[in-house]
């Protein structure tokens, strides 16, 4: 095959599959940066202190994906790959008093988590009372006056309209089979596909999120350790000779 000079300036589409079953997990084409690389340190046999014979140690491969536009499922790679549809969320709400000494609470509120304050004093001196059956009853009824509003902090159970990923020491990332596909352009302007396949990838359990009101949008970076599979494969690079049909 004729050697043709080519160049790349296109981020990869990332096809992530569960290694155990090869079932598709996520096809992701919104990354801004995708990388792949490996190292293999050398061990030397020496003679009179001089390096004479070199031996390559096992490879240490790495893939990374950086994105600003991403699906929530991308974060689940750093847990066990599952997404729950129930979550407990802390909320703050201003509620008007319509019955002296009482406040109506939203459904799903955990009764032991309810704290009531005068408007503008959230986190200050709480109004004592008991929460039960979607109602807060003040210990001193005169502290809740009809027509006035109060700030209420509570935990609520959301069982619809939410997705939750749990990060803890019990849940660990699965192994994945990952294909990164991009295109290259040769000196004649012909564009051809270029593919990198990593046979056994483990997401590194690390996440660093930063939210800011100025500057660039928040970026998520996920790093994978590329390991040797049961057949001794680590990674392949495939260059297409012709443009893909």
C-alpha positions in Angstrom: 0.0 0.0 0.0 1.3 3.5 -0.9 2.3 5.7 2.0 0.2 8.9 2.0 0.8 11.8 4.2 -2.3 12.7 6.2 -3.2 15.2 9.0 -6.0 15.4 11.6 -7.9 18.3 13.0 -11.2 16.6 14.0 -12.2 15.4 17.5 -13.2 11.7 17.8 -16.7 10.3 18.1 -16.6 7.9 21.0 -18.4 4.5 21.0 -18.4 3.1 24.5 -19.6 -0.5 25.0 -19.8 -2.7 28.1 -16.9 -5.1 27.8 -18.6 -8.1 29.4 -21.5 -8.1 26.8 -20.3 -5.6 24.2 -23.7 -4.0 24.5 -23.6 -0.3 23.5 -23.5 2.0 26.6 -23.1 5.4 25.0 -22.3 6.9 21.6 -20.8 10.3 22.3 -20.1 12.8 19.5 -19.9 16.1 21.4 -16.4 15.9 22.9 -14.1 18.9 22.4 -10.9 16.9 23.1 -10.2 13.2 22.8 -6.8 11.7 23.5 -5.0 8.4 23.4 -1.5 7.5 24.4 0.7 4.9 26.1 4.0 4.5 27.7 6.2 1.5 28.4 9.2 2.1 30.5 12.5 0.4 29.7 14.6 -1.8 31.9 18.2 -2.2 31.0 20.9 -4.8 31.4 24.2 -3.2 32.0 27.8 -4.1 31.5 30.4 -2.1 33.5 27.6 0.4 34.2 26.7 1.0 30.5 23.3 0.1 29.1 23.7 -2.8 26.8 20.3 -4.6 26.4 16.8 -3.0 26.7 13.6 -4.7 27.8 10.2 -3.0 27.5 8.0 -3.1 30.5 4.2 -3.7 30.1 2.3 -0.8 28.4 0.4 1.8 30.4 -2.3 3.2 28.1 -4.6 6.1 28.6 -7.7 7.6 26.9 -9.4 10.8 27.8 -12.6 12.5 26.9 -13.2 16.2 27.5 -16.6 17.8 26.9 -18.7 20.9 27.7 -21.9 19.6 26.1 -22.7 16.2 27.4 -25.4 13.8 28.5 -26.0 13.1 32.2 -25.2 9.4 31.5 -21.5 10.3 30.9 -21.1 10.9 34.6 -22.4 7.3 35.3 -19.2 5.9 33.8 -17.5 7.0 37.1 -19.9 5.0 39.2 -21.3 1.6 38.2 -23.0 2.8 35.0 -26.5 2.9 36.5 -28.9 5.8 36.8 -31.6 5.9 39.5 -35.0 7.7 39.1 -35.5 8.5 42.8 -33.5 11.2 44.7 -33.6 13.1 47.9 -33.1 16.8 47.4 -32.7 19.8 49.8 -35.1 22.6 49.0 -35.9 26.1 50.2 -39.5 27.4 49.7 -41.5 30.5 50.8 -44.9 29.4 52.0 -47.8 31.6 52.9 -49.8 30.9 56.1 -53.5 30.3 55.4 -54.5 28.7 58.7 -53.3 30.2 62.0 -50.5 28.2 63.5 -50.1 26.0 60.4 -48.2 25.7 57.1 -49.1 23.4 54.2 -46.1 21.5 53.0 -45.4 20.0 49.5 -45.9 16.3 49.1 -42.8 14.1 49.5 -41.3 16.2 52.3 -39.3 14.2 54.9 -41.0 15.3 58.2 -37.9 15.2 60.3 -36.1 17.6 57.9 -38.5 20.6 58.1 -37.3 23.9 59.5 -39.4 27.1 59.5 -38.2 30.7 59.7 -39.6 34.1 59.4 -39.3 35.6 56.0 -35.8 37.0 55.5 -34.3 35.0 58.4 -33.6 31.7 56.7 -31.1 29.8 58.8 -31.6 32.1 61.7 -34.0 31.4 64.6 -36.4 28.6 63.7 -40.0 28.4 64.7 -40.5 25.3 66.7 -43.2 22.8 65.8 -44.0 19.4 64.3 -44.3 18.3 60.7 -46.5 15.5 59.7 -48.9 14.5 56.9 -47.9 17.5 54.6 -48.5 20.0 57.4 -46.3 21.9 59.8 -47.9 22.9 63.1 -46.2 25.5 65.3 -45.6 24.7 69.0 -46.8 28.3 69.6 -49.6 29.0 67.2 -49.2 32.7 67.4 -45.8 32.4 65.6 -47.6 31.5 62.3 -49.9 34.4 61.3 -52.4 34.1 58.5 -51.4 36.3 55.5 -47.7 36.2 56.3 -45.1 34.1 54.4 -42.4 32.0 56.0 -39.2 30.4 54.6 -39.1 26.7 54.9 -36.1 24.4 54.5 -36.6 20.7 54.0 -35.5 17.5 52.2 -37.9 16.1 49.7 -38.1 12.7 47.9 -38.4 13.1 44.1 -39.8 10.0 42.4 -40.3 11.4 38.9 -38.6 13.9 36.6 -35.1 13.2 38.1 -32.1 11.1 37.5 -29.5 10.3 40.1 -26.0 8.8 39.9 -24.5 7.7 43.2 -20.8 8.0 43.9 -19.6 6.0 46.8 -17.0 3.4 47.8 -19.4 0.5 47.1 -19.9 1.3 43.4 -17.0 1.0 41.0 -16.7 1.6 37.3 -17.2 -1.2 34.9 -14.7 -2.2 32.1 -15.5 -0.9 28.7 -14.6 -1.6 25.0 -14.0 1.9 23.4 -13.7 2.9 19.8 -12.6 6.4 18.9 -13.4 7.4 15.3 -12.2 10.5 13.5 -11.1 11.5 10.0 -7.9 12.5 8.3 -7.2 14.6 5.2 -4.4 13.8 2.8 -2.4 16.2 0.7 -4.8 15.8 -2.2 -7.8 16.8 0.0 -9.2 13.3 0.3 -10.8 12.6 3.7 -10.6 9.1 5.1 -11.7 7.5 8.4 -9.2 6.8 11.2 -10.1 4.6 14.2 -8.5 3.8 17.5 -9.8 0.8 19.5 -9.0 0.1 23.1 -10.0 -3.4 24.2 -10.4 -3.0 27.9 -10.8 0.4 29.5 -11.5 1.3 33.1 -12.7 4.8 33.9 -10.5 6.3 36.6 -12.6 7.2 39.6 -11.9 10.9 39.6 -14.1 13.9 38.9 -13.3 17.6 39.2 -16.2 20.0 38.4 -16.0 23.8 38.5 -19.0 26.1 38.0 -18.5 29.7 37.2 -20.6 32.7 36.1 -17.9 33.9 33.8 -15.3 32.5 31.4 -15.6 29.2 29.7 -18.5 26.8 30.2 -17.9 23.9 32.7 -15.7 21.1 31.3 -15.9 17.5 32.3 -12.8 15.3 31.8 -12.9 11.5 32.1 -9.8 9.5 31.9 -9.6 5.8 31.1 -6.9 3.3 31.9 -6.3 1.1 28.9 -5.5 -2.5 30.0 -4.7 -5.8 28.3 -7.8 -8.0 27.6 -8.0 -11.8 28.0 -6.5 -12.2 24.5 -3.5 -9.9 25.1 -5.0 -7.0 23.1 -4.5 -3.4 24.4 -5.2 -1.1 21.4 -5.4 -0.9 17.6 -5.0 1.9 15.2 -6.8 1.6 11.9 -6.3 3.9 8.9 -8.7 3.6 6.0 -7.1 3.7 2.6 -10.2 5.1 0.9 -13.0 7.5 1.8 -15.8 5.7 3.6 -18.9 5.1 1.5 
